[in-house]
Amino acid sequence: MDNLTNVGSLDHVTLVANNVTRTVKFYSSVLGFKRLETPQFPFVAQWLEMSNGTKLHIVEPANGSLRLTDNRQRKIISRDPHFAFRIQDMELMIKVLKSHGVRYHREGLDGTNVQQLFFHDPDGNLIEFFTD
């Protein structure tokens, strides 16, 4: 069937953060995302970019009252809602996460070469890094 909707590649993901500065620091310093020039909004926001050009928009809550649950100390459950990034070097990423004190869970998919790392960002969003 033809792609009648003409949907292209993913452009960006927006994450709400209780502390935009802290979350931007995590994604830029720990994960290496590049800070982009961000338009002026009537709220705190920062745009970031991954090496493949996909963007991550970090914004404060719309009404200022949303408080995200801090899941960082909770058990990491791989089927919880998350977003995933393909990486090249699993061992290097483990070293980076350890050097920043990021708690992670590693697993693999039986019968495949897929290796996965799951961890939370400062606002409790679950992230997966995987190799295949």
N, C-alpha and C positions, 0 to 999 in steps of 0.2 A: 504494500500500500504506500502511495506517495505521502510525503510529509506535507499535508495540506495546510498546516498551521504555520509552517516556515519557522519553527522554533530553532534558534541557533544555540550557541554555547552558553554556559552559565557565565553571567557577567559579574555578579556580586552576591554576597550574603550579608545581611545586616544582623548584628548582635546587639542586644540591649545590655548595658553595663551599669552597675551601681556606681562604679568609679571608673570613668572613661580613661583618665590618665594612667591608672594602674593597669587596666586591661590592655591599652595600647602599648605600654612598656613591655608587657608579657609577650604580645604577638610580635613586636619589633625586636626586642632584645633577645628573647629566648628562641623564638621560631624564625627570626630573620625576615619578617615581612617589612617591606619598604613603606615609609610614610609618604603619602601623596598630598598635594595641595588639596585642601578641602573647602568647598564653598561655605560661605557664611550662612548659618542657619540660626533660627531663634532658640536653639538648644545646643548643648555641647555635643560635638561629633568629630570624629577623625576617620579619614579614609586611609586604608592600607592596601598594598598590592603584593600578591605572591609572585614568585619567579615566572609563572606561566601567564601572568596578566590578569588572573581572576582577582577581584577586589573584595575586601572585607571592610564593611562600614560598621564602626563602633559608635553607638549613640546612647545618650542618657535616656531614661524612661520618659515616655510621653507626658505623663501627668506629674512626674517628680515623686510619686508616692510608691511606685512599684519597687518592691525589694525582692530581688531574686534570692532563691534559696541557695545557700552556700553548700554545694555538694562535695567539696574537695575532701572532706574527711569521711564521707560515706563510701561504702563498698562500691567499687567500680563494676557496673553491670553492662556488658558489651552490647546488649540489645536495647538499652535505653536510647532515647533520641540523641543523635549525634551527627556530626559531619566528618568526612574522611578525606585524607590526603595520601596520595601515593608518594612514597619516598624512595630514595636510592640506597641508603646505607642505614640499616636498622641499628647496628652497634654504635655508630656515631650518634644517632639520635638518642639512644639510651644514655650515652655519656653526657650529652647536652642536658637532657632532662635531670639526670642525677646532679650535675654541677649547679643547677638552679634549684635543687630541692623539690622537684616536681615528682609527686607520687604517681606511679603508673602501674598498669597491669598488662602483662604480655601473654599472648596466646597465639595459637596457630590453628589453621583449619585442617582437620584430618584428611589425609589423602591428597593434599595439595602442597605447594611450596609457599603458600600465603602465611606470612608472619604479621601479627598485629600488636600495636601498642595503644592502650586506651589511657587517657588522663583528662583531668579537668583544668579549664582555664581559671583565672582568679574569680570569675563570677559563677563558677560551677557548671559551665557548658562542657559537655563531654566531647572530646576530640579523639579521632582514631588516626593513627599513622600506620600504613601497611606497605609491605613489599610482596611481590609475587613473582 
